[in-house]
Amino acid sequence: MRKKAPRQTLLFILIVICAFIAQFVANADIDVKVTNIGFAVLIGLTSVCFSWVRTYEDPEGTPALRKKIRSTGESSLMTSIIFLLASIFKYSLFILNNHNPGHSLIIAVKIIAGILFFLAFYGLVRVMMRILWIIIAVIKE
C-alpha cells in the first residue's frame, strides 16, 4: 500500500508553485525559455515512458505496473501540451504589452496564462512523483 504525502508537504508544494507562477506571469518581459524547456523535458519523459512500456517484462505477469507507466506517459504528454499552450499565452502577453500596454485584454490573457502555468507545473510535479514511485516499485521487485 502506498503512503500518502503529509498535507504540509502538499501545501508547501502548492505555495511554491503559486508563488513561481505569480512571479512568472506578472513579469511579461521574461522570455518563454522556461516553458520551452519544460515542454522538451516532458516530451522526453513521454518517449521514455512509452518505450519503457513496450520493453518492460513484468515478473509476476500482472499488467498493473505497465498500466501505471503508460498512464504516466499519457499524463506527461498532456502536461507537455499544457506547457506549450502556456508558452503561447505567455508570448501573446509579451506581444500585447509591447503593442498595447493599456489594453484590457491583457488581464484576461494573464488569468488564462496563470491557470495554464499552474496546471503545467502541477502536472510536472505529479509526473515526476509518479515516475519516482514507479522506479521505487521496480527496485523493490
HUTAQUI-V118121 format. One line per field, one symbol per residue. ss: DSSP state (H for helix, E for strand, - for the rest). burial: b if it has 16 or more other C-alpha atoms within 10 Angstrom, else e. A space follows every 50 residues. Layout:
ss=???
burial=???
//
This chain:
ss=------HHHHHHHHHHHHHHHHHHHH------HHHHHHHHHHHHHHHHHH HHHHH--------HHHHHHHHHHHHHHHHHHHHHHHHHHHHHHHHHHHH- ----HHHHHHHHHHHHHHHHHHHHHHHHHHHHHHHHHHHH-
burial=eeeeeeeeeeeeeeeebbeebeebbeebeeebeebbebbeebbebbeebb eebeeeeeeeeeeebbebbbbbbbbbbbbbbbbbbbbebbbbbbebbeee eeeeebeebbebbbebbbbbbbbbebbbebbeebeeeeeee
//
